Amino acid sequence: MSNGTLYTPNQLFLQIAEGDEAAFTLLMDKYWNLLYSQSLAYLKDKFKAQDIVQEVFLAIWKNREKLGSVESPDDYLFIIARNKIFNEVRKKIAQPLTDNIQQYYAEQYLQPDRQFDHNEVNTLIQTAISQLPPQRKRIFEMSRNEGLTYEAIAAQLGISRETVKVQMVKALSFLRIYIRTHIPFYLFLKFFFNE
């Protein structure tokens, strides 16, 4: 492939499907900044944004034999990037809830003008916790508020460690879903995408 020639994205995809590394390099040169900007806009983290773009191009190369049938390379690239961004967002949301809460609390002390948002989020979390079944709520509070290990909780309640673990997984899953479905959108963005 001659670098002096301008190729359409479809032509690049066809060449990459045949294993043309030069075409792959041209594709990366053409789309790297666009995909990076898109990732950075959502993730607010330049290192994660770079990782996302690298993963997109890695996926393109690994699945290059399918590229010949792609009708819209632009859409194809941005859909892969979008899916990887969403996966990264899901990972952030799936972090232990208390990690996000503690980070949010710390930011509130540094930025008193956001106290109102903090109160709204805290009220929402407390409402969600109050809706847990009694045993699950107790296990959650013993773990998160008292800092007890699963083994210690199991010993105190006379249940197995596995039961404690299952109850915690269910509690955290419920709380994440509850918060995602009840938090106002602007607070969701602040809570999960703080810079």
N, C-alpha and C positions, 0 to 999 in steps of 0.2 A: 504494500500500500504506500503510495507516494504522499508525503506530507504536504506537498505543494497543491494538491487537489482538495477542493472543498467537498465534503461528503455530507449527505443528509443523515439524520439519526437512523433512518431505516436502513440506509446503506451500511452504516457503521454496525448496526445490529446484525445484519447479514454476514458481514466480514467476521465479527466476533464469534458468531455461531459456528464459523469454520475454523476457529482457533487463532484468528489474526490478532497477535498481541499489539501491533502498531495501531490497529483500529480501536482496541481497548484503551490504549493510552490516549488516543484522540478523544474518545468518549469521556474519559475521566477529566481531561483538560476542559472539555466543553461544559460539563455539568457539575464539577466539584463545588465551585463557589455557590451555585444556585441551591444545591442540596444542603450545603453547609449553612447557608443563610436561613433556609427553612427550618433546619434542625435547631439552630441557635435561637430562633424566634420562639420556639416552643419550650426548649429545655433550659435556656438561660445559663448554659454551661458549655464553654468552648471546647473542653476536652471531651465531654459526652457527645457534643455535636460532631466533632471530628471522628469519634468512634462510630457514630451512626453512618456517616458518609463512607467510611472504610468498609463497614459491614454491607452497605448497599452494593458497592462495587465488587466486594468479595462474592456476594450472592449472584450478581450478574455473571461473573466469570465462572463460578461453580455450575450455574445452570445455563451456560451459554448455548447449548444445543437447542434450547427452546426459543431463542431470540428470533429465529427466522420467521416464526409465526406471529410475532408481536406486531400489531397494526400501528399503535401509537407509542413509540419509545418514550416520549416525554411523559405521558401518563403512566407508563409502566414504571419508570424510574421514580416518579414522585409518589406512586402508590406504595412501592417497596419502602421508600423513605418514611412515608406516613405510618406504615405499619410498624416499622422499627421504632419510630418516635413514640407511638402509642404503647408499645411494649415497654419502653423505658419509663413512660409515665406510670404504667401499671406497676412496675417495680417500685417506683417511688411511693405510690399509694400503698403498696403491699408491705412497706417497711413497718416494723412494729409501730403501732399507733402512738405509743408514748414517745417514741423518738421524734415524731413530727410535732407532738404537743409540746415537748420540752424545747424544741427549737423555736416553736412559735412563742412560747412563754418568754424565752430569752430575748427574742426580738421585741416583745412588748415592753420589756423593761428598758430597752435601749431607745424605743420610739414611743413615748407616752401618747402621742397623738393617735396611735392605733389602738388605744385601750378599748374603745367601743367595739371594734372588730374582735378583739380578744374575748370580751365578755360574751359576745354572740356565739363564738365558736365553743367556748367553755360551757355555756348553757346547753348548746346542742349536744355536746359530748355527754354531759351529765344526764340529759334526757334519754339519750340512747342507752347509757349504762343502766338507768333505772328500769328500762324495759326488758332487760335480760331476765331469764328465769332465775329464781332465788339461788340455787346452788351455783349456777354458772356465774352469776353476779358476784357471789362470795369468792369464788375461785379467782375471778378476774381482779377483784379488789385486793385479795391476799397477794397476788402476783405483782400487780402494778403499784398498789399503794403501800403495801408492807414490804415489798421486795423479797418475798419468799420464793424459794425454788419449788419446782414441781414436786420434788421429793418431800419437802417440808409441808407443803399443802396437803399432799396425799396422806402423810402421817397424821396431821392435825384433824383431817376430816374422815380418816378411816376408809379411804378409797385408794385405788391403784394410781400409780403415776400416769399410766396410759389414759385413765379416765380424766385426770387433770389436764393432760395434754389435749385430748379431744375437746374438752369443754373450753379450753383457751382458744383453740383454733376456731371453734364455732362462735365464741364471743367476739373475737377480733374480726371475723368475717362479717358478722351482723353489724358491728360498729362501723366498719368501713362502708358497707352498703348503706346503712342508715345516714351516715354523714354525707356520702356522695349524693344521695337522693333528697336530702333536706337542706343542705347548706346552700345559701344564695350563691349564684354563679360567681359574683365578684369576690366573695369570701373564699370560694373554692380555689380560685386562681391565686389569691394571696396565700392561702394556707398551704397549698401543695407546690407552688411555683415561686416561692420567695427567692429573690436573688441573693 
